[in-house]
Amino acid sequence: MDPDDTSARPLLVDIDRALMRTELARESFWVALGRDFRATLRAMPAPPATRQAAFANIAAPPVDLLPLCPEVAARVTEAVAAGRTVTLFSGAGQSPVDALANRLGLSGMHFGLEPGLRDSRAEVEQAMLHNAPVAFDLLSGPLTGSVVRGAATLHVEAANPWPFASLVKELRPHQWAKNLLLLLPLISAQMLFSPALFPVLVAMLAFCAGASAIYVVNDLLDLEADRLHPQKRFRPIAAGTLPIGNATRVSIGAALMAVILAALVSPMVAGLVVTYMLISLVYSLHLKSLRWIDLGALVALYLLRVGAGAVAAGVGVSPWLGASVAFIFLTLAVVKRLTALVRAPHHGHLPGRGYTTHHTRALYFLGLAGAALSVTTFLAYCHTGEVAGLYTRLWALKLASMPVALWLVRILRLSLTGQEDFDPLVFVAHDRGGLTIIAVGVGLYLLAL
């Protein structure tokens, strides 16, 4: 065979660094962790090959859902059409390599190298030359070129860095709006513009960092479910635009930043931030798949924000007001599940959650109950002694609960008909009718002052 005849040379493709928009070895770990937390941790001290095999036995990544690099996949398709031999290799073991070869319709022998050796070009050359002692082309990330009977002629290019926009999207800064709940104790005490505002703002930054750290972990654990979702499949990690290794490091850094910022406020606020992240982590690992319990966990995470705001500001929160907030966010949690159920592409089942379409009616009535109880507990709050001295028009404060209830019922109805967005915050920001109702409620509250 003429070494200079490109059309006849076999094509050797590195799955990990060229073909896949994900890292199979790391993905195997996160898929296994999400499936069986204890078994995965038990496998961690084992040697790389044993550990990778253990992860695959716990839960192998579904190869049919893994994102491919379009440019490399096109090169593979062109090579097959030209009659060239295409050979895949990976450092994540033999099983995923064979599964991916089947997905692409590639015959012949493919190589699942020992974990930890996927960056060893000498190992790749040795395996390839042993089975096909001819010249071949190599596609392996930044190392792309030709190998002729073991003599390497490689062209080294700068690796494409992961885009900054993918990192920002993964951190989900629009979700930080939830941390405005930390201001609720100051607002209820009418101390919003007091010196106590500064420590609350620092605590808010801590919760933003902590929330983003958990968003990354949740997406790592939810890769399979996200790739089956009509919108979540575009999230950076699921789509492969943010590497798993980089995402993991970003998550650890954000968690450390959250604890440091919270500790600047007080040890108790730091404890609340750590508690928030731990509950969020347990939710991502286990609680989100437990029907009804997952809703309670979400409500607890919202109430932790209110409690942290109270501690940072040094003010108390009425139990009645706390209960009203809890019931509001119970309804919002129900809206999130209802929307996912109604718009689920897999009829009758919600991947990664404990609900089916049989629970739609029960969820809807639970949401209505939450809306009614939020009004009831808020009216009880309006009759407490601490409120009487803060508001001049108590009737306006009581009336302000009505638009809130109307808004909750409205989004419940919209979620039941599939008109609600998968992300409630995104829907709220673009729902003019809902924003009008909220504006009326805010106006009544200001009138009561």
ABEGO torsion letter per residue (X at the ends): XBAABAAABBBBBBAAAAABABBAAAAAAAAAAAABAAAAAAAAABBAAAAAAAAAAABBBBAAABBBBAAAAAAAAAAAAAGBBBBBBBAAEAAAAAAAAAAAGBBEBBBBBBBGAAABAAAAAAAAAAABBBBBBBBBEABBEBBBGGBBBBBBBBBBBBBAAAAAAAAGAAAAAAAAAAAAAAAAAGAAABAAAAAAAAAAAAAAAAAAAAAAAAAAAAAAAAAABAAAAABAAAAGABBAAAAAAAAAAAAAAAAAAAAAABAAAAAAAAAAAAAAAAAAAAAAABBGAAAAAAAAAAAAAAAAAAAAAGBBBBAAAAAAAAAAAAAAAAAAAAAAAAABABBGBBBGBABBAAAAAAAAAAAAAAAAAAAAAAAAAAABAAAAAABABAAAAAAAAAAAAAAAAAAAAAAAAGABBABAAAAAAABAAAAAAAAAAAAAAAAAX
